[in-house]
Amino acid sequence: MELRQLRSLVTLVDTQFNVSRAAERLHLVQSAVTQHLKHLETEIGGPLFLRHGKRLVGLTELGERVMCYADAIMRQTSNIQAAGCDFAEQDQGILRLGATHTQARYVLPPVIRRFVGAYPEVELQIHQGTPAQLVDLTLRDRVDLAICTEALGSEPGLRAIPCYRWNRALIAPRAHPLLDAEPLTLARLCEHPIITYVFGFTGRSGFSDAFAKAGLRPRVVLSAADTDVIKAYVREGLGIGIIAALAYRPTEDLDLGMRDLSALFPWETTKVAHAWDKHLRNYHKHFIDLFKAETGEGGDCERTFARRPAAVTQSKPCDPVRA
């Protein structure tokens, strides 16, 4: 049994059993990948694949078990290679980041700017997805670090590092009456159609829990994973938006007013996570330190997040209480 056979198996599963795509990713001809899989099946002595005619369409029960071991072996192989690279060429490599749209669009730019200045020879890749997808990608070593708010705290295979806290803001066209309403309450929000995040994204569970605890049912008319989509439909007059406060840009969102909602909703914590068995190269560790410094108390991102409500809200902002 050879590593190249296991690598072909793992890549085949990653490409949804498309042999030609697996071969392309491995920089091999298709016949070589087919031979690797055939020899692996012969050596193991049982069928690994479900077939529809000549097409591979899935894994058998045996194949699922073998795949788990193969995936673990490939992760450890990557760790060995990473350890060697740290010794030989500490400032070169690839950093694969997994992030939600909100993190990639509104939080990461200043962090990446500083990282690129420190490691100009490291290629950065940003893979966007849902929090559940990011957990899966991290556990399977398809990304090195995952950054999001949901899902990272409960997965036993991950080490999740809390980095910063954030809360929500109301956005609406500047003439909207809620921008001047006093007091601004959950009940008043329920009087208007609401546009916010889909379940599983950007603190939606905390949003829903706040209304449920108050015995209220918000009228959510549209939900999206992308903050920019929420803003677009607020501009169309479909409803008021409830977004992460850090995603409001005074210079870009001149047509939208904003109210701080931190007195109405629980604070959320964004984390950066990696697999427990992941060998972190020096630049991985440096990125984590940069992310914490930029977004934590005293960092540039934190200062920006903290002052934004005071600059544009029409009511008194609530000071964040640090844990």
N, C-alpha and C positions, 0 to 999 in steps of 0.2 A: 504494500500500500504506500502511495506516495503523496506528498503534499499537493502536488499539482492536480491529483485526482480529487482530493477534498476541496481544493480551491475551485475546481470546475463545478462541483456539486453545489457549493455555497453560492457561487455566482449564478448558476442556473436557477436556483430558487429565487434569488434576488431579481432576476429578470423575468419572473412569472413563467418559467419553463420554456423560454424562447431561446433555442440553442444558438441561433445566428447572433442574437444580441449578446448572449453570454460570451461567445467567441470574440465578438468585437470588443467587448469590455476587457477580455483577457489578452487581446492582441494575438489571437490564434486563429487558425482556419477552423471552420466548423467541424470538419472531420476529426481534428485533434481532440476537440471537446467531446465529441461522440465516443471516441475511443477511450478517453479517460473515464467516462461514465460507465461504459461497458465493462472495462477492466475492474473498476471499483465494485460493480455489482457481482462480477464473477468471483472476486476475492472474498467478498462478504458471504457469498453463498445463498443469497436470497434476493427477491425482487425489491428494488428500492422505489420504483416509479409506477404510477398508474398511467396506463396508456389508452389512447383512443386511436386505434389503427397503429400507425407508426409514430404518432405524436405523443410526447410526454405531457401529461396534463396535471400531475400532482404526485405526492409522495404516499407510499404505502405506510402502514404502521411501522414496519421495520425502517423504512426510509426516514420517517419522522425522528426516530430514535437516533439513527446514524447522523442525521442532519444536526441534531443538538450537539453531539460530540464534535462533529466537523466544525461547526461554528465556534465552539470553545477553543479548538485547536488553532483555528485561523486567528482568533483574537490573541492567543498567547504568542503565536508566531509574529504578529504585529508588534507585541510588546518587546520581544527579543530584538526585532529590527530597530525599534525606537530607542532601546537602550544603547545599541551599537551606534546609532546616529548621534545620540547625545555625546558620546565619547569622541566621534570623528568629526562631526560638523554641526555644532550646536545651533547655528544661526540659519539653517536651511531646512525646508520641509513644507508640509501642508497642514494648515489648521482648519479643520472642518467644524463649523459652528451650526448648530440647529437652533432655530428661533422662530417664534411666532411673528406675524407681520408687525404687530405693535413694537416688539423689541427691535426687529431689524430696521424698521423705518424711523422710530423716534428715540431709541435709547442707544443703539450700537454705534452710530456714526462718530461721536467724539471719542469713544473707546477705541474704535478701529483706527482712527486717525493717529492716536498716540502709539498704538501697537505697531502700525506700519512704520512709524518713525524709528521705533526700537528694533524691529526685525524686518528690514526691507527685502530680505531674501526669502521670507516665508510667504507662500501663497495662501490667501484666505478664500475659503469657500463658505457661503451661507446657504443652508438648506432650510427652507421654510416649510412648516407643517403645523398640524394640530398638536396640542400638548401630548396626547396619547401617541401620535406618530413620533414625536421627538423622543419620548421614553423608549419606544421600540428601536429607533435608530441608534440611540446611545447604547442600549444593552447589546445590540448586535454589532457594535463598533463600526457603524456607518457614519456616525459623527463622533467627534472627540468630546465636545462639550455641548450641552443643551441649556437654553436659557428661556424660561417661561415662568408663569405664576401658578398655573394649574398642574396637577398630576405628579409633580416631581417630589412631593413630600412623603408619598406613601409607598414608593416602589423599593422593595428591599435590596435590589441589585444595584442601586445607585447611591452615590454620596451626593447629597444636595446641600449646597452652601448658601444660606440666606445672604442676600446682597443689599436690597433696598426695599423700602415700603412706599406704597402709593395709594391714592384713593381716587374717587371719581369726580367728574364735573358734568354739569348740565351745559349743553350748547344749544343755541337757538338763534334764528335771525334776530338782529338787534332790536327790532320793534316788538319782539314777543313779550307779553305781559309777565311771564314768569321771571324774567330778568330783573324785575323790580318788586316782585311779590315778597311781602313780609308778614308773617314768617314763612320761609320756604320749608315745607314739610313733605313727607312721603305721600300724605293724602292729596296734597296739591299736585304732586307729580302724577298721581293716578287720574287726575282730571283731563290729562292730555295724552294723545297717542305717543308712544315711546319707541325710539329706535336705539338698539344697543347690541351687545355682543351675543353670539350664539352660545348655547351651553357648551362648557368645556373650554371656553376661551376667556382670558382677561377678566377673571373674577366674576363671571356670570353667576356662579353658585352663590357667592356672597351677596350679590345684587338681589337674587330671588329670595334668599333667606331673610333679608332685611324687611322686605314687604310681607313675607309670610308671618314673621314674628309680630308684626303690627296688625295682622288680620286683614291685610289689603291685597288686592290683586291688580297689578299694573296692566295697562292695555298696551302690550308690546305688539306693534303692527309690522315690524320688520326687524330681523336680527342678521348680523353678518360677522364674519371673522376679521374683516378688514376695517380699521378705523376710518380710512379714507372713503370707503363705501358708505359708512354711517354718515359722515359729513356731507357726502353728495346728496343723500336723500333728505337730510335735514334742510339743505339748501333748496330742494324741490318742494318743500312744504309738507312732507309726509308726516312729520312729527318732530318732537324735541329729541335731542340725542343725549344719551348718558354714556360717556366714554371715560377712559383713563385720563386723569387730569394732565398727565405728562404728554399726552398726544395733542393738546391744544397748542397751536402756534399763533401768537398774537400778530406776527408780521405776515403770516400766510392766510390766517382766518379772519381777515379784517371785517368781513360781512357777518361774522358770527359773534354773538356775545357769550360770555361764560360765567357760570356761578359755581363756586366751590360747594361740593356735597359731602365733604368729609365728616360733617356732624351727623349725617343721616345713614352712612354706610360703614361697614367694618373696613379696617385697613387691610390691604393685601401685601403679601411678601413675594417678591420675585427672587428666584434662585438660579444659580448656575450649577449644573450637575454633570458628573461623569461616572462611568461604571467603576465599581469598587476595585475590579481587577485590572483597570486600565493603567498602563505605564504612562505617566504624564511627563512629556518632554519639558525642557526648561521653558520653552516659549509658551506651552500650555499653562504652566504655573504663572508665568508673567502675565498672560492674558487675564487669568482669574484675578490676580492682584490688581491689575488695571481696572477691570470691571467693578470690583468692589470699591476701589478708590474713587472712580468717576461717579458712581451712583450712590455710594454711601454718604454718611453725614460729612459735610465739608467738601465733597467732590463737586466738580463742575455741573454734572447732571443734577445732583441733589439740590444745589443752589438754584438751578434753573427751575426745577419742579416746585421748590418751595415758594419762589417769588411769583410764579405765574398767576395763581389765584388773586393775590393782592393787587396785581397790575390791571386785571380786567374785570374782576367780579364787582357786582353792584351791592353786595352785602359783605359783612365782616367775615373774613376767612377764619377758619379754625386752625390754630397752630397744631402741627402734627406732634403727637406724643410718642417719643422714641422708646422702643422696647429695650 
